[in-house]
Amino acid sequence: MKTHLTLTALALTSVSFAAQAAPAATSPIKLSGATYSVAQVTENGKTTERLVDASGKGALPGSLLQMTQKVQNVSARSVNGLRLNMRVDPATIYQSATCDAAKTNTLFSIDSGKTFSANPTKTVTVTENGKATQRTVPASPSEYTNVRWELPSLAASQTVNCNLRVRVK
């Protein structure tokens, strides 16, 4: 049996989920999320990152935040075709996206999640020789509005973490 799920997460300093799947009582997927402030700390002469829980707390301009989505398959069989969507809050600027699941396809949107691409493009109008010409150019990561992770398969009892890092404007 193939199960396809699309999961959506929205966050700045708190996380909420909306899942398009079977009713919660029968869902093979359990989601949990957390928002962290990323701090640089120096210990014994080495600078490292420390994640500090920022859920429900405000964030100052310039702060680096990490939204972590933990996806657990709580069933006894694999779940295939899993999609995890996360919005880049308009008060933030995309920095990076990672997921620790093997063979994950990471896609980006610049149109509030209507379309996704590994390398989004946009059409711009430029003036050449006095004439307006339209060109397709790569979108800047600062224009990303949404991130989607496509996980081909999540084995029974497997847990993965997908992370979105943003900087507060």
C-alpha positions, -999 to 999 in steps of 0.1 A, spaced: 0 0 0 14 34 -10 6 63 13 12 98 1 11 127 25 17 164 23 25 181 56 26 219 60 44 238 87 43 275 94 66 292 118 84 322 131 88 316 168 61 290 172 51 261 150 17 249 138 9 221 115 -18 212 90 -16 178 75 -34 166 44 -38 130 53 -60 104 69 -77 114 102 -52 119 130 -63 87 148 -51 67 118 -22 88 105 11 69 102 30 102 107 36 121 139 49 157 136 66 178 162 84 211 158 106 235 176 121 269 170 156 277 182 177 307 183 212 299 169 239 313 191 277 313 186 295 303 218 332 300 225 343 272 248 379 262 254 390 285 225 366 269 200 336 286 186 305 264 181 268 268 176 243 264 204 206 260 198 185 278 224 147 271 226 129 301 212 94 287 209 69 313 220 96 340 225 102 371 204 133 374 182 153 405 176 162 418 141 193 400 128 187 369 149 193 336 133 165 311 139 162 274 131 128 258 127 131 220 132 104 196 121 106 161 135 88 136 113 82 102 128 66 72 110 47 56 139 33 27 118 46 -7 111 51 -1 74 69 24 51 52 56 41 60 67 5 58 101 -12 60 122 19 61 160 14 69 184 42 62 221 34 74 250 55 67 286 49 95 312 52 78 338 74 77 373 57 94 388 87 125 366 79 149 359 51 158 324 41 193 312 49 194 274 45 174 242 45 186 207 55 169 173 61 187 142 74 166 118 54 184 100 26 176 109 -10 155 139 1 146 164 -27 146 200 -15 125 224 -35 119 261 -31 90 285 -40 90 322 -47 52 324 -51 39 315 -17 39 278 -23 20 277 -56 50 262 -75 82 246 -64 116 241 -81 151 232 -71 163 264 -88 134 289 -90 134 315 -117 116 347 -123 109 369 -153 123 404 -153 121 432 -178 154 448 -188 161 476 -213 185 467 -241 192 491 -269 163 512 -258 138 483 -259 122 465 -230 131 428 -231 119 401 -208 145 377 -194 143 346 -171 168 349 -143 175 328 -112 156 339 -81 177 350 -51 174 328 -20 162 359 -2 131 357 -24 122 322 -12 87 321 4 84 283 10 106 252 13 94 217 4 112 185 13 102 154 -7 110 122 11 107 92 -12 102 68 17 101 68 54 106 33 69 85 19 97 95 36 130 120 59 113 124 95 125 139 124 104 146 160 111 142 188 85 155 222 94 149 257 80 172 285 90 161 321 86 173 355 97 149 380 113 146 412 92 
